[in-house]
């Protein structure tokens, strides 16, 4: 038994150092299911802009909403968003004919750290280690046109009309 006790005394500090070195080399593993105050505030603000409509024919998937939604009027602008939840993490000027046939609009992204995700952007840039929380599309007048909410349980696209609502769970 003394031999086992001596080996344990020698190996314990060495094993602790090995575990510490291994964990610092790997970095912190952050996943989308983890909550943080910024992410919570972003989701709360996004859902405060949404009006749920009672439609018996609408169906959500799984854990998602079962009724369509639309963006409440008056429609917020980029400054409204940035006052409420902080500056966007990325922005793209673009034309998205699916939602707006007018001049180019602006798309803003709010991201969160996620060690398992890679964000491809239209510019070809890839941002590894981050995942979108919300994506806000603004029209040529600067007002919110479409809001995309990427929740841990699914993806919801909400426009100004209930017909623009989509849920993918």
Backbone torsions as a table, in degrees:
resi	resn	phi	psi	omega
1	UNK	NA	-36.0	179.7
2	UNK	-59.1	-33.2	-180.0
3	UNK	-65.0	-42.2	178.9
4	UNK	-64.5	-42.7	179.9
5	UNK	-63.8	-41.9	178.1
6	UNK	-64.5	-41.5	179.5
7	UNK	-64.2	-40.9	-179.9
8	UNK	-64.7	-38.2	179.0
9	UNK	-65.6	-35.4	-179.0
10	UNK	-78.8	-43.5	-174.9
11	UNK	-74.9	-31.5	-175.6
12	UNK	-58.7	-51.0	178.0
13	UNK	-64.3	-37.2	-179.7
14	UNK	-65.5	-42.0	179.2
15	UNK	-67.1	-37.6	177.9
16	UNK	-62.2	-42.8	177.6
17	UNK	-63.6	-40.7	179.1
18	UNK	-63.0	-43.7	178.7
19	UNK	-64.1	-44.5	178.3
20	UNK	-62.4	-43.1	179.7
21	UNK	-64.3	-41.6	179.8
22	UNK	-65.7	-41.3	-178.2
23	UNK	-72.4	-33.5	178.7
24	UNK	-75.5	-28.7	178.8
25	UNK	-71.5	-33.9	-178.4
26	UNK	-78.0	-26.1	-176.5
27	UNK	79.8	170.3	-178.5
28	UNK	-78.0	133.1	178.6
29	UNK	-90.6	111.6	-178.0
30	UNK	-113.1	130.8	-179.5
31	UNK	-123.5	160.1	-174.5
32	UNK	-65.2	-19.7	-178.9
33	UNK	-76.7	-13.2	-179.8
34	UNK	-77.8	138.7	-179.8
35	UNK	-97.4	152.5	173.0
36	UNK	-150.8	160.6	-174.5
37	UNK	-59.3	-39.1	-179.4
38	UNK	-64.9	-46.7	-179.4
39	UNK	-62.1	-43.4	178.7
40	UNK	-61.0	-44.4	179.6
41	UNK	-63.7	-38.3	179.2
42	UNK	-65.5	-47.3	178.4
43	UNK	-61.8	-43.5	-179.4
44	UNK	-60.6	-43.9	179.6
45	UNK	-65.1	-46.0	-178.8
46	UNK	-58.6	-46.1	-178.8
47	UNK	-72.6	-20.8	176.0
48	UNK	-70.6	-19.3	179.4
49	UNK	-86.1	-5.3	-169.7
50	UNK	-107.1	139.7	174.8
51	UNK	-114.0	122.0	178.4
52	UNK	-83.5	135.4	-178.8
53	UNK	-108.7	143.1	179.7
54	UNK	-88.6	106.8	179.9
55	UNK	-135.9	111.4	-176.1
56	UNK	-66.9	-18.2	-179.5
57	UNK	-87.0	-14.4	-178.3
58	UNK	-77.4	148.3	178.9
59	UNK	-134.7	132.5	170.4
60	UNK	-92.1	175.4	178.1
61	UNK	-116.1	126.8	174.3
62	UNK	61.0	-116.5	-174.9
63	UNK	-86.6	-2.5	-173.7
64	UNK	-81.0	-177.7	-179.8
65	UNK	-67.1	151.1	-179.6
66	UNK	-108.4	0.8	178.8
67	UNK	-126.1	145.8	179.0
68	UNK	-66.9	165.7	-178.6
69	UNK	-137.3	163.3	172.0
70	UNK	-144.4	160.7	177.9
71	UNK	-75.8	134.1	178.0
72	UNK	-70.4	150.3	173.9
73	UNK	-99.8	146.6	1.6
74	UNK	-73.6	144.9	-175.2
75	UNK	-76.6	131.4	-179.1
76	UNK	-69.7	163.0	178.7
77	UNK	-114.4	175.5	177.8
78	UNK	-56.0	-47.4	178.0
79	UNK	-59.5	-34.8	177.2
80	UNK	-61.5	-45.8	178.9
81	UNK	-60.9	-48.7	-174.4
82	UNK	-68.7	-29.5	173.4
83	UNK	-68.1	-38.3	-175.3
84	UNK	-79.6	-41.4	-171.7
85	UNK	-129.9	6.5	178.0
86	UNK	94.1	170.3	-177.7
87	UNK	-63.2	143.0	178.3
88	UNK	-66.0	151.8	179.4
89	UNK	-80.0	-24.1	179.4
90	UNK	-157.3	158.4	179.0
91	UNK	-144.6	147.0	175.6
92	UNK	-135.9	130.8	168.8
93	UNK	-88.3	130.0	-175.1
94	UNK	-157.4	166.7	172.2
95	UNK	-111.8	122.9	177.7
96	UNK	-123.5	92.2	-175.1
97	UNK	-61.2	-23.6	179.8
98	UNK	-59.0	-34.5	-176.0
99	UNK	-110.2	-23.5	-171.4
100	UNK	-150.7	122.4	-179.8
101	UNK	-92.8	0.7	-179.9
102	UNK	-81.9	-162.6	179.4
103	UNK	-60.6	171.7	-177.9
104	UNK	-56.9	148.5	176.7
105	UNK	-111.9	-168.1	-179.9
106	UNK	-126.0	137.8	175.6
107	UNK	-118.7	128.5	178.9
108	UNK	-115.3	143.1	-178.2
109	UNK	-121.5	134.5	168.7
110	UNK	-113.6	125.1	-174.3
111	UNK	-113.8	166.6	171.2
112	UNK	-134.1	154.1	174.6
113	UNK	-64.0	136.2	176.0
114	UNK	-154.0	105.9	-173.5
115	UNK	-67.0	-10.4	-176.7
116	UNK	-105.9	9.1	-170.8
117	UNK	-124.0	152.3	173.1
118	UNK	-133.9	125.8	-176.8
119	UNK	-96.0	113.3	172.3
120	UNK	-84.7	137.3	179.3
121	UNK	-115.8	159.5	-178.1
122	UNK	-59.1	-29.9	-178.9
123	UNK	-73.2	-4.8	-178.7
124	UNK	95.4	-14.4	178.9
125	UNK	-68.4	143.9	174.8
126	UNK	-122.0	129.7	-179.4
127	UNK	-108.1	100.9	-177.2
128	UNK	-80.1	139.9	176.8
129	UNK	89.0	10.9	178.3
130	UNK	-134.7	152.7	179.2
131	UNK	-135.7	143.6	178.0
132	UNK	-68.1	142.4	170.7
133	UNK	-99.8	-54.2	173.9
134	UNK	-137.8	154.5	174.3
135	UNK	-128.7	124.8	-178.3
136	UNK	-114.4	124.1	177.8
137	UNK	-102.9	125.5	-179.8
138	UNK	-109.4	145.3	179.8
139	UNK	-81.9	-176.8	-176.9
140	UNK	-66.7	-18.2	176.0
141	UNK	-87.8	-1.8	178.0
142	UNK	87.4	8.4	-179.9
143	UNK	-99.8	150.1	-179.3
144	UNK	-58.5	127.1	180.0
145	UNK	-106.3	-45.7	-178.8
146	UNK	-143.5	139.4	178.2
147	UNK	-121.3	127.7	176.3
148	UNK	-110.4	124.6	-179.4
149	UNK	-114.8	119.2	-179.3
150	UNK	-104.8	89.9	-179.1
151	UNK	-86.8	160.9	178.3
152	UNK	-59.1	-23.0	-177.5
153	UNK	-100.9	-4.3	-179.4
154	UNK	170.1	-171.4	-174.3
155	UNK	-131.2	127.4	-178.1
156	UNK	-125.3	130.8	174.5
157	UNK	-110.6	126.1	-175.1
158	UNK	-128.2	124.9	177.7
159	UNK	-110.8	-165.2	-179.5
160	UNK	-78.3	-16.0	-179.3
161	UNK	-125.0	150.0	-179.0
162	UNK	-60.2	-26.7	179.8
163	UNK	-68.9	-15.1	179.0
164	UNK	-93.1	2.6	-178.2
165	UNK	-82.4	132.6	176.3
166	UNK	-139.4	140.3	175.3
167	UNK	-126.7	129.1	175.0
168	UNK	-124.0	113.6	-176.6
169	UNK	-107.9	NA	NA
